[in-house]
Amino acid sequence: MGIRALRLKTLLAVVGLVAGGALVGSAPVASAASADGVVQSPRFDRSTQGQKEEFWTPERLRSARPVAQDTPKVAARTESASPVLTPGGDQFGNAQVARPYTADFKSRVTGKVFFVDPRDGLTYVCSGSVINSTGKSVVATAAHCVFQGAAGQAVWSQNFIFIPSYDNNSRPLGTWNAATFWIPTTYFNHGNDGVTHEDDVASVAIAAQGASKITNVVGGLGWVPNNSGAINGWDTHGYPQELYGGQNQLHCIGNGRDVGGFNGDTYLFTNNCVAFGGWSGGPVINSSNQLLAVTSGSDRSTNAFYARAASNTWVPVLNAAQAAGF
């Protein structure tokens, strides 16, 4: 069925000097798909880790923005708004999370992503969450938060950091640097088309801080592969910069169902929640603290779209990260 899919894009990658910023290593021009259905970004040079932290001043954290949403490419399906299910939720179903964010598991593992787009040299934002993995070092987010190329064109983020429990420029659980990313080969092949949601998932390998690994410090979500059909009562968390300013963590409780995607798979759809730019990559969490999906897009009216933690998308990118020791 046709759904207007306006990607909550947040672009990335840097090549060279960013205005007033630090010089970081530039990414190679190409990446190769592996045999297991994933594409990996170049590994980031450890020597740039300190430069990342110097680059991300409080002013840059606050001024980072979501990218303007894509022009709709498919017809919208008429949909009546469902009741708001979130206690204290606004007209879009969203409510602020109680502080401190570190006190509740769902808000503690959720964090804000920051990065730079090499095509304009500006700073951008997404959301993400810490995931259980064998190496205790993986964050889940949306593919369009780490990959910005057209079909088959490798354009990856750099200066990428993740701040769990981010709270109005506060970093209560530290700042964590990305080491590399993985996305599904299908996503790499169709590129950032703005309308394909079902494979919009990515695993982010997080560099350790000395002997400390992010999951050991923050905790991590489990996940439910192959979830499909109607799923009720889940809770999605994130940091919408658009409309809400991005300094507070918000959440929304929703009931969801399947929508047919362009790759033949399905993605999760709801009209209890409306996501806004900066929420991309934020987790959809069930009552057992397991990842069901990540935020991919919305129509900014009554509908939001989520990429499921599917066996042919999320599981391969997570397995690739684990095989690499993360």
C-alpha positions as CSV (number, residue, x, y, z in Angstrom):
1,M,0.0,0.0,0.0
2,G,1.3,3.5,-0.7
3,I,2.4,5.5,2.3
4,R,3.9,9.0,2.1
5,A,7.3,8.2,3.6
6,L,9.1,11.4,4.6
7,R,12.5,10.2,5.9
8,L,13.6,11.9,9.2
9,K,17.0,12.2,7.6
10,T,20.1,13.2,9.4
11,L,23.0,13.2,7.1
12,L,26.7,12.5,7.8
13,A,30.4,12.0,7.1
14,V,33.1,14.6,6.8
15,V,36.0,15.1,4.5
16,G,38.7,17.5,5.7
17,L,38.1,20.7,7.5
18,V,34.7,21.7,8.9
19,A,34.2,25.4,9.4
20,G,35.9,26.2,12.7
21,G,36.4,22.5,13.4
22,A,39.0,19.8,13.6
23,L,40.5,18.0,10.7
24,V,39.4,14.3,10.6
25,G,40.4,11.5,8.4
26,S,38.5,11.3,5.1
27,A,36.6,8.1,4.1
28,P,37.6,6.0,1.1
29,V,35.4,6.5,-1.9
30,A,34.0,3.0,-2.1
31,S,32.9,0.2,0.2
32,A,32.2,-3.4,-0.7
33,A,29.3,-5.7,0.1
34,S,30.2,-8.8,2.0
35,A,28.9,-12.3,1.3
36,D,26.5,-12.1,4.3
37,G,24.3,-9.3,3.0
38,V,25.9,-6.3,4.7
39,V,28.1,-3.4,3.7
40,Q,30.7,-2.0,6.2
41,S,32.0,1.5,6.3
42,P,35.7,2.2,6.5
43,R,37.1,1.8,10.0
44,F,37.9,5.1,11.8
45,D,41.4,5.9,12.7
46,R,41.9,5.7,16.5
47,S,44.1,8.8,16.3
48,T,41.0,10.9,15.5
49,Q,39.1,9.9,18.7
50,G,40.5,12.8,20.7
51,Q,39.8,15.2,17.8
52,K,36.1,14.2,17.9
53,E,35.7,15.1,21.5
54,E,37.4,18.4,20.9
55,F,35.2,19.1,17.9
56,W,31.9,18.4,19.7
57,T,31.8,21.5,21.9
58,P,28.6,22.4,23.8
59,E,27.8,24.9,21.1
60,R,28.0,22.4,18.3
61,L,25.9,19.9,20.2
62,R,23.2,22.4,20.7
63,S,23.2,23.7,17.1
64,A,23.2,20.4,15.3
65,R,20.1,19.9,13.2
66,P,18.0,17.3,11.4
67,V,18.2,17.4,7.6
68,A,15.1,18.6,5.7
69,Q,12.8,15.8,4.9
70,D,12.6,14.3,1.4
71,T,10.0,15.2,-1.1
72,P,7.2,12.6,-1.0
73,K,7.6,10.1,-3.8
74,V,4.4,8.0,-3.3
75,A,0.8,8.9,-2.7
76,A,-0.4,9.2,0.9
77,R,-2.9,6.8,2.2
78,T,-5.7,8.5,4.0
79,E,-5.5,7.6,7.6
80,S,-7.5,8.7,10.6
81,A,-5.5,9.6,13.7
82,S,-5.8,7.0,16.5
83,P,-6.1,8.1,20.1
84,V,-3.0,9.2,22.0
85,L,-1.9,6.3,24.2
86,T,1.0,8.0,25.9
87,P,0.2,9.4,29.4
88,G,0.6,13.2,29.1
89,G,1.2,12.9,25.4
90,D,0.7,15.9,23.1
91,Q,-1.3,16.0,19.9
92,F,1.4,13.9,18.2
93,G,1.4,11.3,21.0
94,N,4.8,12.4,22.4
95,A,5.7,13.2,26.0
96,Q,8.9,14.1,27.8
97,V,10.7,11.3,29.6
98,A,11.0,11.7,33.4
99,R,14.4,12.8,34.6
100,P,17.0,11.6,35.4
101,Y,17.2,9.6,32.2
102,T,19.7,7.3,33.8
103,A,17.1,6.1,36.4
104,D,15.0,4.2,33.9
105,F,16.3,1.4,31.7
106,K,14.6,2.4,28.5
107,S,15.7,6.1,28.7
108,R,19.2,5.1,29.9
109,V,20.1,3.0,26.9
110,T,18.6,5.6,24.5
111,G,20.9,8.3,23.4
112,K,21.6,11.1,20.9
113,V,23.8,10.7,17.8
114,F,25.8,13.6,16.4
115,F,27.7,13.7,13.1
116,V,28.9,15.8,10.2
117,D,27.7,15.8,6.6
118,P,30.7,16.1,4.2
119,R,28.6,17.6,1.5
120,D,27.8,20.8,3.4
121,G,30.2,20.6,6.4
122,L,27.3,21.0,8.9
123,T,26.4,19.1,12.0
124,Y,23.4,16.8,12.3
125,V,21.6,14.6,14.8
126,C,19.9,11.2,15.1
127,S,18.9,8.9,18.0
128,G,20.0,5.4,18.8
129,S,20.2,2.8,21.6
130,V,22.7,0.4,23.2
131,I,22.2,-3.2,22.3
132,N,23.3,-6.5,23.9
133,S,26.1,-8.1,21.8
134,T,28.9,-10.5,22.5
135,G,31.5,-7.8,22.5
136,K,29.4,-5.3,24.5
137,S,30.0,-2.5,22.0
138,V,27.0,-2.0,19.6
139,V,24.5,0.8,19.1
140,A,21.5,0.4,16.9
141,T,20.3,3.2,14.7
142,A,18.8,3.9,11.3
143,A,20.8,3.2,8.1
144,H,20.1,6.8,6.9
145,C,21.9,8.0,10.1
146,V,25.2,6.4,8.9
147,F,24.9,6.2,5.1
148,Q,24.2,9.1,2.8
149,G,25.0,7.9,-0.7
150,A,22.8,7.3,-3.6
151,A,22.5,3.7,-4.9
152,G,25.8,2.1,-4.6
153,Q,27.6,5.3,-3.8
154,A,29.6,5.1,-0.5
155,V,29.1,8.2,1.6
156,W,29.6,7.6,5.3
157,S,29.5,9.7,8.4
158,Q,32.5,10.7,10.4
159,N,32.9,12.7,13.6
160,F,30.2,10.3,14.7
161,I,29.5,10.2,18.5
162,F,26.8,8.7,20.7
163,I,25.8,10.2,24.0
164,P,23.6,7.8,26.1
165,S,21.0,9.6,28.3
166,Y,21.9,12.9,26.7
167,D,20.2,15.7,28.7
168,N,20.3,19.3,27.5
169,N,24.1,19.2,26.8
170,S,24.8,17.0,29.8
171,R,26.6,13.7,29.2
172,P,25.9,11.7,32.3
173,L,27.2,8.4,30.9
174,G,30.0,9.8,28.8
175,T,30.7,10.4,25.1
176,W,31.3,7.3,22.9
177,N,33.0,7.3,19.5
178,A,32.0,5.1,16.5
179,A,34.6,2.7,15.2
180,T,32.7,1.6,12.0
181,F,29.2,0.9,10.7
182,W,27.3,-1.9,9.0
183,I,24.1,-1.5,6.9
184,P,22.1,-4.1,4.8
185,T,23.4,-4.6,1.2
186,T,19.8,-3.9,0.0
187,Y,20.0,-0.4,1.6
188,F,23.4,0.3,0.0
189,N,22.0,-0.8,-3.3
190,H,18.9,1.5,-3.3
191,G,20.6,4.3,-1.4
192,N,18.8,7.0,0.5
193,D,15.7,7.2,-1.5
194,G,13.6,8.5,1.3
195,V,10.7,6.1,0.9
196,T,12.2,2.6,1.7
197,H,11.8,1.9,5.4
198,E,12.0,-1.9,5.8
199,D,15.8,-2.1,5.7
200,D,16.6,1.2,7.3
201,V,18.7,-0.3,10.1
202,A,22.4,0.0,11.0
203,S,24.7,-1.4,13.7
204,V,27.4,1.0,15.0
205,A,30.5,-0.4,16.5
206,I,31.4,1.7,19.5
207,A,35.1,2.1,20.5
208,A,35.9,1.1,24.1
209,Q,37.1,3.7,26.6
210,G,40.1,2.0,28.0
211,A,38.8,-1.2,29.6
212,S,35.2,0.1,29.6
213,K,32.7,-1.0,27.0
214,I,29.5,0.8,26.5
215,T,27.1,-2.0,27.3
216,N,28.8,-2.7,30.6
217,V,28.5,1.0,31.5
218,V,25.0,1.7,30.2
219,G,23.2,-1.7,29.8
220,G,21.7,-3.0,26.5
221,L,18.5,-4.0,24.9
222,G,17.7,-7.4,23.7
223,W,16.0,-7.8,20.3
224,V,13.1,-9.7,18.7
225,P,14.0,-10.8,15.1
226,N,11.2,-11.6,12.7
227,N,8.5,-9.7,14.6
228,S,5.6,-9.1,12.4
229,G,1.9,-8.4,12.3
230,A,0.1,-6.3,14.9
231,I,2.2,-5.4,18.0
232,N,0.6,-3.3,20.7
233,G,1.8,-1.3,23.6
234,W,5.4,-0.7,22.6
235,D,7.4,2.4,23.6
236,T,9.6,4.4,21.3
237,H,12.3,6.8,22.6
238,G,14.3,9.5,20.9
239,Y,15.5,13.1,20.6
240,P,13.4,15.0,18.1
241,Q,15.3,18.2,17.2
242,E,12.5,19.3,14.8
243,L,9.7,21.0,16.7
244,Y,10.9,19.9,20.1
245,G,14.5,21.4,20.1
246,G,16.4,18.1,20.7
247,Q,17.5,18.8,24.3
248,N,15.0,16.5,26.0
249,Q,14.3,12.8,25.5
250,L,10.8,12.1,24.4
251,H,8.8,8.9,24.2
252,C,5.6,7.6,22.7
253,I,3.5,4.5,23.3
254,G,1.9,3.0,20.2
255,N,0.1,0.1,18.6
256,G,1.6,-1.0,15.3
257,R,0.9,-3.1,12.2
258,D,2.6,-4.2,9.0
259,V,2.9,-2.1,5.9
260,G,4.3,-3.6,2.7
261,G,7.6,-2.2,1.7
262,F,9.4,-1.7,-1.6
263,N,11.8,-4.6,-1.0
264,G,9.1,-7.1,-0.5
265,D,9.4,-7.0,3.3
266,T,7.2,-5.2,5.8
267,Y,7.9,-2.3,8.2
268,L,6.0,-1.3,11.3
269,F,3.4,1.5,11.0
270,T,1.4,3.4,13.6
271,N,-0.8,6.4,13.9
272,N,-0.6,6.7,17.6
273,C,2.8,8.5,17.3
274,V,4.3,11.1,15.0
275,A,8.1,11.2,14.8
276,F,10.0,14.4,13.9
277,G,13.5,15.0,12.6
278,G,16.2,13.8,15.0
279,W,14.1,10.9,16.3
280,S,15.5,8.7,13.4
281,G,17.2,5.6,14.7
282,G,15.5,5.8,18.1
283,P,14.4,2.4,19.5
284,V,11.0,0.8,19.5
285,I,11.0,-1.2,22.8
286,N,8.6,-3.9,24.1
287,S,7.7,-4.6,27.7
288,S,10.6,-7.0,28.0
289,N,13.2,-4.3,27.1
290,Q,13.8,-5.8,23.7
291,L,14.3,-3.9,20.4
292,L,11.4,-4.3,18.0
293,A,12.4,-1.7,15.4
294,V,14.1,1.7,14.9
295,T,12.4,4.9,13.8
296,S,12.7,5.5,10.1
297,G,10.3,8.3,9.1
298,S,6.8,9.9,9.4
299,D,4.4,12.0,7.4
300,R,4.5,14.7,10.2
301,S,0.7,14.4,10.4
302,T,-0.7,11.2,11.8
303,N,1.7,8.4,10.9
304,A,5.1,7.1,11.8
305,F,7.2,4.3,10.2
306,Y,9.7,1.9,11.8
307,A,12.3,-0.5,10.4
308,R,11.7,-3.9,12.1
309,A,14.5,-5.9,13.7
310,A,14.1,-8.5,10.9
311,S,16.2,-11.6,10.3
312,N,17.3,-10.5,6.8
313,T,18.2,-6.9,7.8
314,W,18.9,-6.3,11.5
315,V,20.3,-9.7,12.3
316,P,23.0,-9.7,9.6
317,V,24.2,-6.2,10.6
318,L,24.4,-7.2,14.2
319,N,26.1,-10.5,13.4
320,A,28.7,-8.6,11.4
321,A,29.5,-6.3,14.3
322,Q,29.7,-9.3,16.7
323,A,32.0,-11.2,14.3
324,A,34.3,-8.2,14.3
325,G,34.6,-8.3,18.1
326,F,32.0,-5.8,19.0
